[in-house]
Amino acid sequence: MANILTDINNVEQQQQNSPNKSNDNKLIVDKNEHRQQSNDTNTNNNNNEMKQWTLNDFEIGRLLGKGKFGNVYSAREKRSKYIVAMKILFKSQLLHNNVTHQLQREIEIQSHLKHPNILRLFGYFHDEHRIFLILEYASKGELYTLLKKMGRFPERQASVYISQIIEALNCLHQRNVIHRDLKPENILLGSKGEIKIADFGWSVHAPSSRRETMCGTLDYLPPEMILQRPYNHYVDLWCLGVLAYEFIVGRAPFETKNSFETYRHIVTLSYDMPNHISDEAKNFIQRLIVKEPVRRMSLMEARHHRWIKMYQQPEQQQQQNHDSKSNI
């Protein structure tokens, strides 16, 4: 994989020395699947159909969303007619905000993940001013939009969503990836309404180390991050509990009008549990929103929790077991 950080910082020099070699990440287009394949692994395989992506290979459609560093559009690959989402980022904005490492991490992690509940990153390319990420198209948009429209989810719907998030997290954690920024805004919905975890800018591959960097969204920060203690994959378990609460209640459990109060509520576990929440859902949430990381319910325990199992159909359980075992 090309080093995006180097690409951005040295783009002017690259253009002067080799103006026609900016798209150095090659991919294969095979029917409805885009498979990333680096140059070095294909040097001796000339029979494969290789493609260097450029903007001319795509028809750009409507705006799907706006971000701080660029926008996301629907797009169609001209030859295969395959619909994707094109995330267009501006190099100047990335440099100005010192987030080039974050983008590089997002590409390196997401391009190696293949799971039905994780948004695919098929590839990337860049020109003089922009970086283009070729992403899976999630046709039903942000989960956050649906949550705000409905106010809160019925427990059955919330349980199904949380179940799918559990399977996605299981895939991540098996690969030693911590997401660190789970929230409704970073979760999309596919054509069948299935969960697609997205936005891996804060994710980190940490096979053996405990990290101390504070990141993520304020309402979802676990106590160990606020207290600047080393942390690991248990932070995602905390966020899973916060998500379950917000899905059922319609707001985050520690949401206040100012940051200081939110911090205080998090470290003291000060939150209310509305009466309309079932006992099963309360137990699920309370076993995840736990101050001591190692005492939080594991993903395996969450997967088999009564609040999850009671809303699953037999075929869904079988499919989840199959999906959780799939590897890249």
C-alpha positions in Angstrom: 0.0 0.0 0.0 1.2 3.4 -0.9 2.2 5.7 2.0 -0.5 8.4 1.9 1.4 10.5 4.4 4.4 10.7 2.1 2.1 11.2 -0.9 0.6 14.3 0.7 3.7 15.9 2.1 5.8 15.3 -1.1 3.1 15.8 -3.7 4.7 18.8 -5.3 8.0 17.0 -5.7 6.3 13.9 -7.0 4.5 16.0 -9.7 7.7 17.6 -10.8 9.7 14.4 -11.0 7.0 11.9 -12.1 3.7 13.6 -13.0 2.1 10.5 -14.5 2.6 8.2 -11.6 0.3 9.7 -8.9 -2.0 6.7 -8.9 0.2 4.0 -7.5 -2.3 1.8 -5.8 -3.6 -0.8 -8.2 -6.9 -2.7 -8.0 -8.7 -5.5 -9.8 -12.2 -5.1 -10.9 -14.0 -8.4 -11.0 -17.8 -8.3 -11.7 -19.3 -6.8 -8.6 -16.2 -7.0 -6.4 -13.4 -4.6 -6.1 -10.3 -6.3 -4.7 -7.3 -4.2 -3.6 -4.0 -5.7 -4.6 -0.6 -4.0 -4.1 1.9 -3.6 -6.9 4.6 -5.8 -5.3 2.4 -8.9 -5.0 1.5 -8.7 -8.7 4.9 -8.0 -10.4 5.0 -11.5 -11.8 1.3 -12.0 -12.6 0.7 -10.3 -15.9 -2.4 -12.3 -16.7 -4.5 -10.4 -14.1 -6.4 -7.4 -15.4 -4.8 -4.4 -13.6 -6.3 -0.9 -13.3 -4.9 2.3 -12.1 -7.8 4.3 -10.9 -8.4 7.9 -12.0 -11.4 10.2 -11.6 -12.2 9.5 -15.3 -13.1 5.9 -14.4 -16.2 7.1 -12.4 -19.4 9.0 -12.9 -19.9 11.2 -9.9 -23.5 11.4 -8.6 -25.3 13.3 -5.8 -23.8 14.6 -2.6 -24.3 12.1 0.2 -22.6 14.0 3.0 -20.3 16.8 4.0 -17.3 16.6 6.3 -14.6 18.9 7.7 -12.0 17.7 5.2 -14.2 17.0 2.2 -17.4 15.4 0.9 -18.9 12.0 0.1 -20.7 11.4 -3.2 -22.4 8.5 -4.8 -20.4 7.3 -7.8 -20.5 4.6 -10.5 -17.6 2.8 -12.0 -18.1 3.3 -15.7 -17.1 -0.2 -17.0 -18.7 -2.4 -14.4 -21.6 0.0 -13.5 -20.8 -0.8 -9.9 -22.2 1.8 -7.4 -19.8 3.1 -4.7 -19.5 6.0 -2.4 -16.6 8.3 -3.2 -15.1 10.1 -0.3 -13.1 13.2 -1.6 -10.7 14.7 0.8 -8.6 17.9 0.3 -4.9 17.5 1.0 -4.6 21.2 2.1 -7.2 20.6 4.8 -5.6 17.4 6.0 -2.2 19.1 6.3 -3.6 22.2 8.0 -5.3 20.1 10.6 -2.4 17.7 11.0 -4.6 14.6 10.4 -2.6 12.9 7.6 -1.6 10.1 10.0 -5.2 9.6 10.9 -6.1 9.2 7.2 -3.3 6.8 6.6 -4.4 4.7 9.6 -8.0 4.7 8.3 -6.9 3.4 4.9 -4.5 0.8 6.2 -7.0 -0.7 8.6 -10.3 -0.5 6.7 -8.8 -1.8 3.4 -8.1 -5.1 5.2 -11.5 -5.6 6.7 -14.2 -7.7 5.1 -17.4 -8.3 7.1 -21.1 -7.8 6.2 -21.4 -5.3 9.1 -18.3 -3.3 8.3 -18.2 -0.7 5.5 -15.7 -1.8 2.8 -12.9 0.3 1.5 -12.2 -0.9 -2.0 -9.3 1.4 -2.8 -8.0 4.9 -3.2 -6.2 7.3 -5.6 -5.2 10.9 -5.6 -4.5 13.9 -7.8 -2.7 17.2 -7.2 -5.2 18.5 -4.6 -7.4 15.7 -3.5 -7.5 12.1 -2.2 -10.3 9.8 -3.3 -11.5 6.9 -1.2 -13.6 4.2 -3.0 -16.1 3.0 -0.4 -19.0 0.6 -0.2 -22.3 2.4 -0.9 -24.7 2.2 2.1 -27.9 3.1 0.4 -30.0 3.8 3.6 -27.6 6.4 5.0 -26.7 7.2 8.6 -28.1 5.4 11.5 -28.0 8.7 13.4 -30.5 10.2 10.9 -32.9 7.4 11.4 -32.5 7.6 15.2 -33.3 11.3 15.3 -36.3 10.8 13.0 -37.7 8.0 15.2 -36.7 9.6 18.5 -35.7 6.2 19.9 -35.7 2.6 18.6 -38.1 -0.1 19.8 -36.1 -2.6 21.9 -36.4 -5.3 19.2 -34.9 -3.0 16.6 -32.2 -1.8 19.0 -31.3 -5.3 19.9 -30.9 -6.4 16.3 -28.7 -3.4 15.6 -26.5 -4.1 18.7 -26.3 -7.7 17.7 -24.8 -6.8 14.3 -22.4 -4.3 16.0 -21.3 -7.1 18.3 -20.4 -9.3 15.2 -18.5 -6.4 13.6 -16.6 -5.7 16.8 -15.7 -9.4 17.1 -14.2 -9.2 13.6 -12.2 -6.1 14.6 -11.0 -7.4 17.9 -9.9 -10.8 16.3 -7.6 -8.7 14.1 -6.4 -6.6 17.1 -8.2 -3.5 15.9 -9.8 -1.1 18.3 -12.4 1.2 16.7 -12.4 3.8 19.6 -15.1 6.0 18.1 -18.3 4.1 17.9 -21.4 6.4 17.8 -24.5 6.6 15.7 -22.9 9.1 13.3 -20.3 6.5 12.4 -22.7 3.7 11.6 -24.4 3.4 8.2 -27.3 1.3 6.9 -27.0 -1.0 3.9 -29.8 -1.8 1.4 -31.5 -4.3 3.7 -31.2 -2.0 6.7 -28.2 -3.9 8.0 -25.5 -2.2 10.1 -22.3 -1.0 8.4 -19.7 0.4 10.8 -17.7 3.1 9.1 -15.2 6.0 9.8 -12.0 4.2 10.9 -10.1 7.5 11.3 -9.7 6.9 15.1 -9.1 3.2 14.8 -5.8 1.6 15.8 -4.1 -1.7 15.3 -2.7 -2.6 18.7 -1.7 -6.3 18.8 0.1 -6.1 22.1 0.3 -2.5 23.4 -1.9 -0.5 25.7 -2.5 3.0 24.4 -2.9 6.4 26.2 -4.1 8.7 23.5 -7.4 10.4 24.1 -9.7 10.3 21.1 -13.3 9.6 20.2 -16.5 11.5 21.0 -17.1 13.1 24.3 -20.4 11.5 25.2 -18.9 8.1 24.4 -15.5 8.4 26.1 -14.9 5.7 28.8 -13.5 6.6 32.2 -10.1 5.2 31.5 -9.7 7.6 28.6 -10.9 10.6 30.6 -8.5 9.7 33.4 -5.7 9.3 30.8 -5.0 5.7 31.8 -3.8 3.1 29.4 -6.6 1.3 27.6 -7.3 -1.5 25.2 -10.2 -3.1 23.3 -12.4 -2.7 26.4 -13.2 0.9 25.3 -15.3 -0.5 22.5 -17.3 -2.6 25.0 -18.1 0.6 26.9 -19.2 2.3 23.7 -21.4 -0.7 22.9 -23.3 -0.1 26.2 -23.6 3.6 25.5 -24.9 2.8 22.0 -27.5 0.4 23.4 -28.7 3.1 25.9 -28.9 5.8 23.2 -30.8 3.5 20.8 -33.5 2.8 23.5 -33.6 6.1 25.2 -32.9 8.5 22.3 -29.9 10.3 24.0 -26.5 9.3 25.4 -26.5 8.4 29.1 -24.0 11.0 30.1 -25.1 13.9 27.9 -25.1 17.3 29.6 -24.8 20.9 28.6 -21.1 21.3 29.3 -18.0 19.1 28.9 -17.0 19.3 32.6 -20.3 17.9 33.8 -20.2 15.1 31.1 -16.7 14.1 32.3 -17.9 14.1 35.9 -20.9 12.0 35.1 -18.8 9.5 33.2 -16.2 8.9 35.9 -18.9 8.6 38.6 -21.2 6.5 36.4 -24.0 9.1 37.0 -26.9 8.4 34.6 -30.6 7.5 34.9 -32.4 4.4 33.7 -35.9 5.3 32.4 -38.7 3.1 33.5 -39.7 2.1 29.9 -36.4 0.1 29.5 -37.0 -3.7 30.0 -35.1 -5.5 32.7 -33.2 -7.5 30.1 -32.0 -4.3 28.4 -31.1 -2.7 31.7 -28.9 -5.7 32.6 -27.2 -5.6 29.2 -26.4 -1.9 29.5 -25.3 -2.1 33.2 -22.9 -5.0 32.4 -21.1 -2.8 29.8 -21.2 0.6 31.3 -18.8 -0.4 34.0 -15.9 1.8 35.3 -13.4 -1.0 35.6 -12.6 -2.2 32.1 -11.9 -5.9 32.9 -15.3 -6.2 34.6 -17.2 -5.3 31.4 -19.1 -8.0 29.7 -17.1 -9.7 26.9 -18.3 -9.7 23.3 -19.0 -13.5 23.7 -21.2 -12.8 26.7 -22.9 -9.9 25.0 -23.6 -12.1 22.0 -25.4 -14.7 24.2 -27.1 -12.2 26.5 -30.9 -12.8 26.9 -31.6 -9.3 25.5 -29.9 -10.2 22.3 -31.1 -13.8 21.9 -34.7 -13.1 22.7 -35.1 -11.1 19.5 -33.2 -13.3 17.1 -34.6 -15.7 14.6 -32.9 -19.1 14.4 -31.6 -18.4 10.9 -30.2 -15.1 12.1 -28.2 -16.9 14.8 -26.9 -19.4 12.3 -25.9 -16.6 9.9 -24.2 -14.6 12.6 -22.1 -17.6 13.6 -21.1 -18.1 10.0 -20.2 -14.4 9.5 -18.2 -14.2 12.7 -15.9 -17.0 11.5 -15.2 -15.5 8.1 -11.7 -14.2 7.6 -10.0 -12.1 5.0 
